[in-house]
Amino acid sequence: MSQTYETERWTLTKDAILAAQGSLTVGIENSEELLADYDLRFGRDTRSNRLNAERMEQEIERMKSALKGLTP
């Protein structure tokens, strides 16, 4: 049995949305700093280091996408 994704509309308070926006903004900033530090310390020369950095980049992109979805 295959399930498909269906878009839903949810109602949230403005305070909850603003809190989520603030948390995502801080999370993005912190993650970008951690990634820059990771690159300086370890680089991306090994497969493991490259995969870790790419995973971090993907997480940052997901946070940016979530933040964009919360912005009117």
Biopython code that builds the backbone (N, CA, C, O; Angstrom):
import numpy as np
from Bio.PDB.StructureBuilder import StructureBuilder

atoms = [
    (1, "MET", "N", (0.840, -1.173, 0.000)),
    (1, "MET", "CA", (0.000, 0.000, 0.000)),
    (1, "MET", "C", (0.890, 1.242, 0.000)),
    (1, "MET", "O", (1.702, 1.418, 0.908)),
    (2, "SER", "N", (0.750, 2.078, -0.976)),
    (2, "SER", "CA", (1.576, 3.275, -1.132)),
    (2, "SER", "C", (0.838, 4.498, -0.598)),
    (2, "SER", "O", (-0.342, 4.706, -0.880)),
    (3, "GLN", "N", (1.563, 5.304, 0.181)),
    (3, "GLN", "CA", (0.970, 6.536, 0.693)),
    (3, "GLN", "C", (1.534, 7.708, -0.080)),
    (3, "GLN", "O", (2.721, 7.735, -0.405)),
    (4, "THR", "N", (0.687, 8.674, -0.372)),
    (4, "THR", "CA", (1.147, 9.872, -1.060)),
    (4, "THR", "C", (1.080, 11.049, -0.108)),
    (4, "THR", "O", (0.283, 11.075, 0.830)),
    (5, "TYR", "N", (1.928, 12.009, -0.372)),
    (5, "TYR", "CA", (1.959, 13.212, 0.452)),
    (5, "TYR", "C", (0.874, 14.170, -0.020)),
    (5, "TYR", "O", (0.745, 14.440, -1.214)),
    (6, "GLU", "N", (0.109, 14.670, 0.912)),
    (6, "GLU", "CA", (-0.905, 15.670, 0.603)),
    (6, "GLU", "C", (-0.641, 16.904, 1.460)),
    (6, "GLU", "O", (-0.464, 16.800, 2.673)),
    (7, "THR", "N", (-0.617, 18.072, 0.818)),
    (7, "THR", "CA", (-0.403, 19.319, 1.533)),
    (7, "THR", "C", (-1.591, 19.587, 2.443)),
    (7, "THR", "O", (-2.745, 19.414, 2.053)),
    (8, "GLU", "N", (-1.288, 20.009, 3.652)),
    (8, "GLU", "CA", (-2.327, 20.360, 4.617)),
    (8, "GLU", "C", (-2.113, 21.782, 5.092)),
    (8, "GLU", "O", (-0.989, 22.284, 5.064)),
    (9, "ARG", "N", (-3.159, 22.427, 5.519)),
    (9, "ARG", "CA", (-3.070, 23.747, 6.129)),
    (9, "ARG", "C", (-3.284, 23.585, 7.624)),
    (9, "ARG", "O", (-4.256, 22.969, 8.063)),
    (10, "TRP", "N", (-2.367, 24.143, 8.398)),
    (10, "TRP", "CA", (-2.468, 24.109, 9.844)),
    (10, "TRP", "C", (-2.580, 25.535, 10.358)),
    (10, "TRP", "O", (-2.088, 26.471, 9.726)),
    (11, "THR", "N", (-3.208, 25.693, 11.472)),
    (11, "THR", "CA", (-3.313, 26.997, 12.110)),
    (11, "THR", "C", (-2.374, 27.033, 13.308)),
    (11, "THR", "O", (-2.430, 26.176, 14.190)),
    (12, "LEU", "N", (-1.501, 28.052, 13.321)),
    (12, "LEU", "CA", (-0.570, 28.241, 14.426)),
    (12, "LEU", "C", (-0.694, 29.667, 14.935)),
    (12, "LEU", "O", (-1.094, 30.569, 14.199)),
    (13, "THR", "N", (-0.352, 29.859, 16.186)),
    (13, "THR", "CA", (-0.360, 31.224, 16.709)),
    (13, "THR", "C", (0.832, 31.984, 16.131)),
    (13, "THR", "O", (1.845, 31.396, 15.754)),
    (14, "LYS", "N", (0.684, 33.286, 16.073)),
    (14, "LYS", "CA", (1.766, 34.131, 15.585)),
    (14, "LYS", "C", (3.012, 33.952, 16.446)),
    (14, "LYS", "O", (4.128, 33.924, 15.926)),
    (15, "ASP", "N", (2.828, 33.832, 17.762)),
    (15, "ASP", "CA", (3.959, 33.645, 18.672)),
    (15, "ASP", "C", (4.728, 32.367, 18.345)),
    (15, "ASP", "O", (5.958, 32.353, 18.384)),
    (16, "ALA", "N", (4.009, 31.302, 18.023)),
    (16, "ALA", "CA", (4.675, 30.035, 17.696)),
    (16, "ALA", "C", (5.479, 30.171, 16.406)),
    (16, "ALA", "O", (6.589, 29.648, 16.308)),
    (17, "ILE", "N", (4.932, 30.858, 15.435)),
    (17, "ILE", "CA", (5.634, 31.051, 14.159)),
    (17, "ILE", "C", (6.866, 31.930, 14.362)),
    (17, "ILE", "O", (7.938, 31.630, 13.835)),
    (18, "LEU", "N", (6.718, 33.011, 15.124)),
    (18, "LEU", "CA", (7.857, 33.892, 15.380)),
    (18, "LEU", "C", (8.963, 33.167, 16.156)),
    (18, "LEU", "O", (10.148, 33.373, 15.893)),
    (19, "ALA", "N", (8.574, 32.326, 17.104)),
    (19, "ALA", "CA", (9.562, 31.556, 17.865)),
    (19, "ALA", "C", (10.293, 30.577, 16.948)),
    (19, "ALA", "O", (11.511, 30.424, 17.044)),
    (20, "ALA", "N", (9.557, 29.922, 16.070)),
    (20, "ALA", "CA", (10.174, 28.985, 15.132)),
    (20, "ALA", "C", (11.116, 29.720, 14.176)),
    (20, "ALA", "O", (12.204, 29.230, 13.874)),
    (21, "GLN", "N", (10.696, 30.890, 13.702)),
    (21, "GLN", "CA", (11.559, 31.675, 12.812)),
    (21, "GLN", "C", (12.857, 32.061, 13.517)),
    (21, "GLN", "O", (13.942, 31.945, 12.947)),
    (22, "GLY", "N", (12.737, 32.519, 14.753)),
    (22, "GLY", "CA", (13.918, 32.906, 15.513)),
    (22, "GLY", "C", (14.849, 31.730, 15.759)),
    (22, "GLY", "O", (16.065, 31.851, 15.616)),
    (23, "SER", "N", (14.279, 30.601, 16.126)),
    (23, "SER", "CA", (15.091, 29.410, 16.376)),
    (23, "SER", "C", (15.788, 28.936, 15.109)),
    (23, "SER", "O", (16.961, 28.565, 15.148)),
    (24, "LEU", "N", (15.081, 28.947, 13.997)),
    (24, "LEU", "CA", (15.694, 28.524, 12.735)),
    (24, "LEU", "C", (16.800, 29.479, 12.314)),
    (24, "LEU", "O", (17.847, 29.046, 11.833)),
    (25, "THR", "N", (16.575, 30.774, 12.491)),
    (25, "THR", "CA", (17.603, 31.763, 12.124)),
    (25, "THR", "C", (18.877, 31.537, 12.927)),
    (25, "THR", "O", (19.974, 31.533, 12.368)),
    (26, "VAL", "N", (18.736, 31.352, 14.223)),
    (26, "VAL", "CA", (19.901, 31.099, 15.079)),
    (26, "VAL", "C", (20.543, 29.764, 14.709)),
    (26, "VAL", "O", (21.769, 29.657, 14.660)),
    (27, "GLY", "N", (19.732, 28.759, 14.452)),
    (27, "GLY", "CA", (20.259, 27.452, 14.067)),
    (27, "GLY", "C", (21.052, 27.502, 12.772)),
    (27, "GLY", "O", (22.091, 26.854, 12.647)),
    (28, "ILE", "N", (20.561, 28.271, 11.811)),
    (28, "ILE", "CA", (21.262, 28.434, 10.535)),
    (28, "ILE", "C", (22.600, 29.121, 10.758)),
    (28, "ILE", "O", (23.629, 28.665, 10.259)),
    (29, "GLU", "N", (22.585, 30.215, 11.504)),
    (29, "GLU", "CA", (23.822, 30.951, 11.778)),
    (29, "GLU", "C", (24.843, 30.071, 12.495)),
    (29, "GLU", "O", (26.016, 30.049, 12.122)),
    (30, "ASN", "N", (24.404, 29.353, 13.515)),
    (30, "ASN", "CA", (25.311, 28.474, 14.261)),
    (30, "ASN", "C", (25.853, 27.359, 13.384)),
    (30, "ASN", "O", (27.041, 27.040, 13.440)),
    (31, "SER", "N", (24.994, 26.771, 12.583)),
    (31, "SER", "CA", (25.417, 25.671, 11.712)),
    (31, "SER", "C", (26.401, 26.141, 10.651)),
    (31, "SER", "O", (27.348, 25.428, 10.320)),
    (32, "GLU", "N", (26.183, 27.335, 10.118)),
    (32, "GLU", "CA", (27.121, 27.871, 9.130)),
    (32, "GLU", "C", (28.486, 28.138, 9.761)),
    (32, "GLU", "O", (29.518, 27.902, 9.132)),
    (33, "GLU", "N", (28.493, 28.628, 11.001)),
    (33, "GLU", "CA", (29.759, 28.838, 11.706)),
    (33, "GLU", "C", (30.453, 27.508, 11.986)),
    (33, "GLU", "O", (31.667, 27.388, 11.817)),
    (34, "LEU", "N", (29.683, 26.514, 12.414)),
    (34, "LEU", "CA", (30.260, 25.196, 12.679)),
    (34, "LEU", "C", (30.832, 24.574, 11.408)),
    (34, "LEU", "O", (31.893, 23.950, 11.443)),
    (35, "LEU", "N", (30.139, 24.742, 10.299)),
    (35, "LEU", "CA", (30.626, 24.212, 9.026)),
    (35, "LEU", "C", (31.924, 24.905, 8.618)),
    (35, "LEU", "O", (32.867, 24.248, 8.178)),
    (36, "ALA", "N", (31.976, 26.218, 8.762)),
    (36, "ALA", "CA", (33.201, 26.955, 8.419)),
    (36, "ALA", "C", (34.361, 26.487, 9.305)),
    (36, "ALA", "O", (35.476, 26.304, 8.818)),
    (37, "ASP", "N", (34.102, 26.295, 10.594)),
    (37, "ASP", "CA", (35.130, 25.811, 11.510)),
    (37, "ASP", "C", (35.551, 24.390, 11.138)),
    (37, "ASP", "O", (36.738, 24.064, 11.158)),
    (38, "TYR", "N", (34.589, 23.561, 10.803)),
    (38, "TYR", "CA", (34.881, 22.182, 10.397)),
    (38, "TYR", "C", (35.790, 22.180, 9.168)),
    (38, "TYR", "O", (36.775, 21.444, 9.114)),
    (39, "ASP", "N", (35.446, 23.012, 8.181)),
    (39, "ASP", "CA", (36.256, 23.082, 6.962)),
    (39, "ASP", "C", (37.689, 23.534, 7.264)),
    (39, "ASP", "O", (38.642, 22.998, 6.699)),
    (40, "LEU", "N", (37.839, 24.522, 8.157)),
    (40, "LEU", "CA", (39.178, 24.990, 8.515)),
    (40, "LEU", "C", (39.984, 23.921, 9.252)),
    (40, "LEU", "O", (41.173, 23.745, 8.990)),
    (41, "ARG", "N", (39.342, 23.220, 10.159)),
    (41, "ARG", "CA", (40.039, 22.232, 10.973)),
    (41, "ARG", "C", (40.342, 20.939, 10.217)),
    (41, "ARG", "O", (41.434, 20.381, 10.329)),
    (42, "PHE", "N", (39.364, 20.477, 9.449)),
    (42, "PHE", "CA", (39.488, 19.147, 8.856)),
    (42, "PHE", "C", (39.576, 19.140, 7.333)),
    (42, "PHE", "O", (40.120, 18.207, 6.742)),
    (43, "GLY", "N", (39.039, 20.186, 6.698)),
    (43, "GLY", "CA", (39.013, 20.203, 5.236)),
    (43, "GLY", "C", (38.058, 19.146, 4.700)),
    (43, "GLY", "O", (37.285, 18.541, 5.443)),
    (44, "ARG", "N", (38.134, 18.943, 3.400)),
    (44, "ARG", "CA", (37.248, 17.970, 2.763)),
    (44, "ARG", "C", (38.038, 16.987, 1.906)),
    (44, "ARG", "O", (37.523, 16.426, 0.938)),
    (45, "ASP", "N", (39.281, 16.796, 2.279)),
    (45, "ASP", "CA", (40.154, 15.944, 1.474)),
    (45, "ASP", "C", (39.789, 14.461, 1.562)),
    (45, "ASP", "O", (39.907, 13.728, 0.580)),
    (46, "THR", "N", (39.347, 14.027, 2.736)),
    (46, "THR", "CA", (38.978, 12.613, 2.855)),
    (46, "THR", "C", (37.494, 12.448, 2.559)),
    (46, "THR", "O", (36.710, 13.390, 2.669)),
    (47, "ARG", "N", (37.137, 11.246, 2.186)),
    (47, "ARG", "CA", (35.731, 10.955, 1.874)),
    (47, "ARG", "C", (34.847, 11.224, 3.091)),
    (47, "ARG", "O", (33.774, 11.816, 2.968)),
    (48, "SER", "N", (35.295, 10.795, 4.243)),
    (48, "SER", "CA", (34.530, 10.979, 5.478)),
    (48, "SER", "C", (34.304, 12.457, 5.779)),
    (48, "SER", "O", (33.185, 12.860, 6.099)),
    (49, "ASN", "N", (35.355, 13.264, 5.680)),
    (49, "ASN", "CA", (35.222, 14.695, 5.953)),
    (49, "ASN", "C", (34.307, 15.367, 4.942)),
    (49, "ASN", "O", (33.494, 16.217, 5.302)),
    (50, "ARG", "N", (34.441, 14.985, 3.679)),
    (50, "ARG", "CA", (33.596, 15.569, 2.642)),
    (50, "ARG", "C", (32.121, 15.225, 2.883)),
    (50, "ARG", "O", (31.248, 16.085, 2.768)),
    (51, "LEU", "N", (31.856, 13.961, 3.219)),
    (51, "LEU", "CA", (30.475, 13.541, 3.470)),
    (51, "LEU", "C", (29.888, 14.241, 4.688)),
    (51, "LEU", "O", (28.716, 14.619, 4.681)),
    (52, "ASN", "N", (30.697, 14.419, 5.740)),
    (52, "ASN", "CA", (30.220, 15.140, 6.925)),
    (52, "ASN", "C", (29.878, 16.586, 6.584)),
    (52, "ASN", "O", (28.839, 17.094, 7.005)),
    (53, "ALA", "N", (30.739, 17.247, 5.831)),
    (53, "ALA", "CA", (30.492, 18.640, 5.449)),
    (53, "ALA", "C", (29.259, 18.743, 4.556)),
    (53, "ALA", "O", (28.451, 19.658, 4.712)),
    (54, "GLU", "N", (29.119, 17.815, 3.632)),
    (54, "GLU", "CA", (27.947, 17.841, 2.745)),
    (54, "GLU", "C", (26.658, 17.590, 3.518)),
    (54, "GLU", "O", (25.622, 18.175, 3.202)),
    (55, "ARG", "N", (26.714, 16.724, 4.528)),
    (55, "ARG", "CA", (25.541, 16.474, 5.378)),
    (55, "ARG", "C", (25.154, 17.753, 6.109)),
    (55, "ARG", "O", (23.975, 18.093, 6.207)),
    (56, "MET", "N", (26.160, 18.459, 6.621)),
    (56, "MET", "CA", (25.905, 19.718, 7.323)),
    (56, "MET", "C", (25.286, 20.738, 6.367)),
    (56, "MET", "O", (24.363, 21.460, 6.743)),
    (57, "GLU", "N", (25.788, 20.799, 5.145)),
    (57, "GLU", "CA", (25.231, 21.724, 4.150)),
    (57, "GLU", "C", (23.772, 21.389, 3.844)),
    (57, "GLU", "O", (22.942, 22.287, 3.701)),
    (58, "GLN", "N", (23.464, 20.108, 3.744)),
    (58, "GLN", "CA", (22.082, 19.699, 3.480)),
    (58, "GLN", "C", (21.160, 20.089, 4.639)),
    (58, "GLN", "O", (20.031, 20.528, 4.419)),
    (59, "GLU", "N", (21.643, 19.928, 5.861)),
    (59, "GLU", "CA", (20.845, 20.314, 7.022)),
    (59, "GLU", "C", (20.592, 21.816, 7.037)),
    (59, "GLU", "O", (19.493, 22.260, 7.370)),
    (60, "ILE", "N", (21.602, 22.596, 6.677)),
    (60, "ILE", "CA", (21.444, 24.051, 6.608)),
    (60, "ILE", "C", (20.409, 24.407, 5.549)),
    (60, "ILE", "O", (19.568, 25.277, 5.778)),
    (61, "GLU", "N", (20.457, 23.756, 4.405)),
    (61, "GLU", "CA", (19.486, 24.030, 3.339)),
    (61, "GLU", "C", (18.072, 23.663, 3.771)),
    (61, "GLU", "O", (17.121, 24.368, 3.431)),
    (62, "ARG", "N", (17.921, 22.569, 4.517)),
    (62, "ARG", "CA", (16.585, 22.193, 5.010)),
    (62, "ARG", "C", (16.061, 23.231, 5.999)),
    (62, "ARG", "O", (14.874, 23.557, 5.991)),
    (63, "MET", "N", (16.952, 23.752, 6.854)),
    (63, "MET", "CA", (16.527, 24.793, 7.791)),
    (63, "MET", "C", (16.128, 26.066, 7.044)),
    (63, "MET", "O", (15.139, 26.709, 7.394)),
    (64, "LYS", "N", (16.901, 26.430, 6.012)),
    (64, "LYS", "CA", (16.563, 27.622, 5.224)),
    (64, "LYS", "C", (15.226, 27.445, 4.513)),
    (64, "LYS", "O", (14.438, 28.386, 4.418)),
    (65, "SER", "N", (14.975, 26.241, 4.015)),
    (65, "SER", "CA", (13.701, 25.963, 3.358)),
    (65, "SER", "C", (12.541, 26.050, 4.357)),
    (65, "SER", "O", (11.483, 26.599, 4.049)),
    (66, "ALA", "N", (12.755, 25.504, 5.550)),
    (66, "ALA", "CA", (11.709, 25.580, 6.580)),
    (66, "ALA", "C", (11.441, 27.022, 6.974)),
    (66, "ALA", "O", (10.291, 27.419, 7.160)),
    (67, "LEU", "N", (12.508, 27.808, 7.103)),
    (67, "LEU", "CA", (12.352, 29.231, 7.459)),
    (67, "LEU", "C", (11.586, 29.966, 6.366)),
    (67, "LEU", "O", (10.715, 30.784, 6.660)),
    (68, "LYS", "N", (11.900, 29.682, 5.124)),
    (68, "LYS", "CA", (11.204, 30.317, 4.000)),
    (68, "LYS", "C", (9.718, 29.962, 4.034)),
    (68, "LYS", "O", (8.868, 30.796, 3.722)),
    (69, "GLY", "N", (9.411, 28.723, 4.413)),
    (69, "GLY", "CA", (8.018, 28.297, 4.490)),
    (69, "GLY", "C", (7.240, 28.985, 5.600)),
    (69, "GLY", "O", (6.011, 29.033, 5.562)),
    (70, "LEU", "N", (7.944, 29.512, 6.579)),
    (70, "LEU", "CA", (7.272, 30.207, 7.690)),
    (70, "LEU", "C", (7.171, 31.706, 7.475)),
    (70, "LEU", "O", (6.595, 32.426, 8.291)),
    (71, "THR", "N", (7.737, 32.170, 6.368)),
    (71, "THR", "CA", (7.731, 33.605, 6.077)),
    (71, "THR", "C", (6.597, 33.928, 5.118)),
    (71, "THR", "O", (6.487, 33.322, 4.053)),
    (72, "PRO", "N", (5.749, 34.890, 5.498)),
    (72, "PRO", "CA", (4.621, 35.231, 4.606)),
    (72, "PRO", "C", (5.073, 35.888, 3.308)),
    (72, "PRO", "O", (4.242, 36.228, 2.466)),
]
sb = StructureBuilder()
sb.init_structure("model")
sb.init_model(0)
sb.init_chain("A")
sb.init_seg("    ")
for serial, (resi, resn, name, xyz) in enumerate(atoms, 1):
    if name == "N":
        sb.init_residue(resn, " ", resi, " ")
    sb.init_atom(name, np.array(xyz, "f"), 0.0, 1.0, " ", f" {name:<3s}", serial, name[0])
structure = sb.get_structure()
